[in-house]
Amino acid sequence: MPNPLNTRNTMKQAEKKIQQALDVLSVLQRPQTLAILTYLQEHGSSAYIDVLVHFPEIDVEDALARMSASGLIYSETQYYQPHYRINREKLTRVFRLAKALPESAPVNVL
């Protein structure tokens, strides 16, 4: 007979992973995310100030914080300034999962 505690832990772990996936999708659906990801792909590691100057109309601090929290980008300090770069492994996994979805799956579930 299965141990109910193991089942409960398994469910909590699955719920956590689902929530993390929803968080990533929520960040990806924002137009500023795509703009910043495109910029980072073209420029590689970029300082916060460079991203800020390039996107004066976007709340860059909030966008970068959300992207970093979701794991889409890495943040590191260089010369006393935060620099950001794309987490290619995470994006590859997200795009692979998105391609695996059936075409009939609802797109705007968030």
Backbone as CSV, one residue per row, in Angstrom:
resi,resn,N_x,N_y,N_z,CA_x,CA_y,CA_z,C_x,C_y,C_z
1,MET,0.850,-1.180,0.000,0.000,0.000,0.000,0.899,1.248,0.000
2,PRO,0.618,2.225,-0.892,1.470,3.411,-0.963,1.387,4.241,0.317
3,ASN,2.496,4.823,0.662,2.561,5.675,1.832,1.918,7.024,1.490
4,PRO,0.849,7.430,2.236,0.165,8.685,1.907,1.067,9.914,2.056
5,LEU,2.067,9.843,2.917,2.974,10.980,3.063,3.827,11.171,1.818
6,ASN,4.262,10.054,1.223,5.037,10.150,-0.013,4.186,10.716,-1.139
7,THR,2.934,10.321,-1.208,2.024,10.831,-2.226,1.822,12.329,-2.042
8,ARG,1.647,12.761,-0.808,1.445,14.184,-0.521,2.692,14.981,-0.907
9,ASN,3.869,14.457,-0.581,5.113,15.142,-0.951,5.282,15.208,-2.462
10,THR,4.945,14.130,-3.130,5.034,14.092,-4.582,4.099,15.121,-5.197
11,MET,2.897,15.224,-4.653,1.930,16.206,-5.154,2.443,17.631,-4.934
12,LYS,3.014,17.888,-3.768,3.545,19.228,-3.484,4.681,19.567,-4.447
13,GLN,5.552,18.592,-4.728,6.646,18.826,-5.666,6.113,19.101,-7.069
14,ALA,5.102,18.343,-7.473,4.502,18.546,-8.791,3.834,19.915,-8.868
15,GLU,3.126,20.299,-7.818,2.480,21.616,-7.788,3.515,22.732,-7.863
16,LYS,4.638,22.550,-7.189,5.698,23.551,-7.210,6.264,23.701,-8.618
17,LYS,6.502,22.573,-9.302,7.031,22.614,-10.666,6.027,23.244,-11.626
18,ILE,4.757,22.940,-11.452,3.721,23.542,-12.297,3.675,25.048,-12.080
19,GLN,3.757,25.474,-10.821,3.741,26.903,-10.523,4.957,27.603,-11.125
20,GLN,6.113,26.959,-11.059,7.320,27.541,-11.654,7.146,27.683,-13.170
21,ALA,6.564,26.683,-13.805,6.328,26.740,-15.249,5.356,27.865,-15.587
22,LEU,4.315,28.011,-14.792,3.350,29.094,-15.018,4.004,30.460,-14.830
23,ASP,4.897,30.563,-13.857,5.615,31.820,-13.636,6.468,32.177,-14.856
24,VAL,7.161,31.196,-15.406,7.991,31.433,-16.593,7.108,31.862,-17.762
25,LEU,6.011,31.167,-17.975,5.104,31.526,-19.077,4.512,32.912,-18.879
26,SER,4.198,33.248,-17.647,3.660,34.570,-17.343,4.673,35.656,-17.708
27,VAL,5.927,35.434,-17.403,6.966,36.408,-17.738,7.174,36.465,-19.252
28,LEU,7.162,35.305,-19.909,7.393,35.261,-21.355,6.291,35.938,-22.158
29,GLN,5.089,35.991,-21.633,4.001,36.584,-22.405,4.038,38.112,-22.393
30,ARG,4.908,38.702,-21.592,5.030,40.164,-21.533,5.847,40.657,-22.730
31,PRO,5.369,41.676,-23.438,6.101,42.175,-24.618,7.514,42.669,-24.289
32,GLN,7.692,43.281,-23.107,9.015,43.786,-22.756,10.015,42.653,-22.566
33,THR,9.545,41.475,-22.178,10.439,40.328,-22.009,11.073,39.957,-23.342
34,LEU,10.261,39.855,-24.373,10.781,39.493,-25.694,11.758,40.548,-26.194
35,ALA,11.438,41.818,-25.975,12.338,42.889,-26.416,13.687,42.790,-25.711
36,ILE,13.676,42.580,-24.415,14.925,42.497,-23.655,15.688,41.230,-24.005
37,LEU,14.989,40.104,-24.164,15.668,38.862,-24.554,16.338,39.013,-25.913
38,THR,15.668,39.670,-26.851,16.244,39.902,-28.170,17.504,40.768,-28.055
39,TYR,17.413,41.816,-27.242,18.564,42.693,-27.027,19.737,41.916,-26.424
40,LEU,19.462,41.113,-25.392,20.525,40.336,-24.755,21.112,39.303,-25.707
41,GLN,20.293,38.737,-26.570,20.806,37.768,-27.534,21.754,38.455,-28.522
42,GLU,21.408,39.663,-28.917,22.247,40.390,-29.869,23.532,40.924,-29.237
43,HIS,23.475,41.291,-27.948,24.605,41.954,-27.306,25.347,41.090,-26.284
44,GLY,24.846,39.901,-25.993,25.482,39.058,-24.983,25.261,39.634,-23.601
45,SER,26.223,39.509,-22.736,26.123,40.041,-21.385,26.073,41.564,-21.450
46,SER,25.046,42.147,-20.825,24.864,43.592,-20.879,24.663,44.159,-19.488
47,ALA,25.236,45.330,-19.278,25.081,46.018,-18.006,23.651,46.548,-17.878
48,TYR,23.213,46.657,-16.648,21.880,47.191,-16.364,21.687,48.547,-17.040
49,ILE,22.661,49.411,-16.935,22.537,50.756,-17.484,22.374,50.717,-19.007
50,ASP,23.030,49.780,-19.682,22.896,49.657,-21.135,21.475,49.255,-21.524
51,VAL,20.923,48.312,-20.773,19.544,47.879,-21.039,18.586,49.036,-20.748
52,LEU,18.814,49.741,-19.667,17.971,50.872,-19.280,17.976,51.964,-20.348
53,VAL,19.153,52.288,-20.866,19.257,53.330,-21.895,18.585,52.879,-23.190
54,HIS,18.700,51.602,-23.508,18.127,51.095,-24.761,16.596,51.031,-24.716
55,PHE,16.028,50.864,-23.522,14.572,50.741,-23.371,14.030,51.775,-22.388
56,PRO,14.056,53.052,-22.732,13.588,54.074,-21.783,12.095,53.985,-21.476
57,GLU,11.333,53.369,-22.360,9.876,53.290,-22.175,9.434,52.095,-21.321
58,ILE,10.361,51.219,-20.975,10.045,50.002,-20.224,10.511,50.149,-18.782
59,ASP,9.754,49.577,-17.854,10.216,49.484,-16.467,11.254,48.357,-16.429
60,VAL,12.482,48.701,-16.780,13.564,47.733,-16.944,13.855,47.001,-15.643
61,GLU,13.873,47.724,-14.545,14.192,47.096,-13.262,13.206,45.977,-12.943
62,ASP,11.914,46.244,-13.122,10.887,45.234,-12.863,11.000,44.066,-13.845
63,ALA,11.187,44.373,-15.119,11.279,43.326,-16.136,12.470,42.406,-15.878
64,LEU,13.633,43.001,-15.589,14.827,42.189,-15.322,14.672,41.373,-14.050
65,ALA,14.036,41.950,-13.036,13.809,41.210,-11.783,12.912,40.007,-12.026
66,ARG,11.849,40.178,-12.792,10.938,39.065,-13.107,11.645,37.990,-13.930
67,MET,12.410,38.421,-14.925,13.115,37.473,-15.783,14.169,36.710,-14.995
68,SER,14.848,37.404,-14.099,15.862,36.759,-13.271,15.223,35.777,-12.293
69,ALA,14.126,36.195,-11.657,13.427,35.325,-10.697,12.885,34.065,-11.370
70,SER,12.480,34.187,-12.625,11.942,33.023,-13.336,13.040,32.141,-13.923
71,GLY,14.287,32.619,-13.872,15.398,31.825,-14.384,15.677,32.015,-15.856
72,LEU,15.018,32.975,-16.506,15.236,33.195,-17.933,16.569,33.870,-18.226
73,ILE,17.067,34.637,-17.257,18.349,35.303,-17.421,19.182,35.108,-16.161
74,TYR,20.474,35.251,-16.335,21.406,35.234,-15.214,21.763,36.674,-14.877
75,SER,22.023,36.922,-13.615,22.481,38.221,-13.162,23.806,38.023,-12.439
76,GLU,24.784,38.836,-12.791,26.082,38.762,-12.133,26.652,40.169,-12.025
77,THR,27.466,40.389,-11.034,28.066,41.699,-10.827,29.445,41.730,-11.462
78,GLN,29.648,42.727,-12.317,30.950,42.955,-12.945,31.273,44.439,-12.785
79,TYR,32.422,44.728,-12.256,32.835,46.118,-12.057,31.781,46.912,-11.290
80,TYR,31.243,46.298,-10.259,30.270,46.913,-9.357,28.930,47.234,-10.009
81,GLN,28.659,46.648,-11.162,27.387,46.850,-11.850,26.771,45.495,-12.171
82,PRO,25.440,45.409,-12.051,24.797,44.155,-12.467,24.836,44.009,-13.984
83,HIS,25.163,42.818,-14.427,25.145,42.459,-15.842,24.173,41.290,-16.013
84,TYR,23.528,41.240,-17.153,22.527,40.208,-17.412,22.868,39.480,-18.703
85,ARG,22.576,38.180,-18.692,22.739,37.373,-19.902,21.666,36.298,-19.916
86,ILE,21.393,35.806,-21.091,20.322,34.819,-21.285,20.713,33.469,-20.702
87,ASN,19.750,32.802,-20.092,19.903,31.419,-19.639,19.413,30.538,-20.792
88,ARG,20.326,30.202,-21.672,19.956,29.459,-22.891,19.369,28.081,-22.585
89,GLU,19.866,27.425,-21.546,19.357,26.103,-21.202,17.870,26.184,-20.824
90,LYS,17.529,27.175,-20.026,16.138,27.338,-19.590,15.240,27.657,-20.787
91,LEU,15.673,28.586,-21.629,14.870,28.937,-22.805,14.706,27.756,-23.750
92,THR,15.748,26.966,-23.905,15.664,25.784,-24.767,14.621,24.813,-24.231
93,ARG,14.636,24.588,-22.901,13.642,23.684,-22.298,12.227,24.227,-22.475
94,VAL,12.056,25.520,-22.284,10.724,26.129,-22.420,10.222,25.979,-23.855
95,PHE,11.073,26.281,-24.828,10.647,26.181,-26.220,10.382,24.739,-26.631
96,ARG,11.169,23.807,-26.102,10.934,22.391,-26.384,9.565,21.959,-25.854
97,LEU,9.263,22.388,-24.631,7.957,22.064,-24.045,6.828,22.709,-24.833
98,ALA,7.023,23.938,-25.254,5.983,24.629,-26.014,5.714,23.928,-27.340
99,LYS,6.775,23.463,-28.002,6.600,22.739,-29.261,5.867,21.425,-29.063
100,ALA,6.029,20.829,-27.884,5.406,19.536,-27.617,3.913,19.666,-27.335
101,LEU,3.450,20.876,-27.051,2.020,21.052,-26.781,1.215,20.797,-28.043
102,PRO,0.054,20.172,-27.891,-0.784,19.974,-29.072,-1.281,21.323,-29.589
103,GLU,-1.493,21.406,-30.888,-1.943,22.664,-31.479,-3.303,23.094,-30.965
104,SER,-4.083,22.154,-30.469,-5.404,22.483,-29.953,-5.374,22.990,-28.522
105,ALA,-4.164,23.041,-27.911,-4.070,23.504,-26.529,-4.413,24.984,-26.452
106,PRO,-5.113,25.398,-25.393,-5.437,26.826,-25.269,-4.160,27.645,-25.093
107,VAL,-4.105,28.783,-25.781,-2.902,29.605,-25.754,-2.937,30.586,-24.584
108,ASN,-4.050,31.211,-24.357,-4.140,32.243,-23.319,-4.738,31.679,-22.042
109,VAL,-3.997,30.783,-21.403,-4.501,30.178,-20.168,-4.157,30.986,-18.941
110,LEU,-3.319,32.009,-19.092,-2.908,32.793,-17.926,-3.763,34.028,-17.786
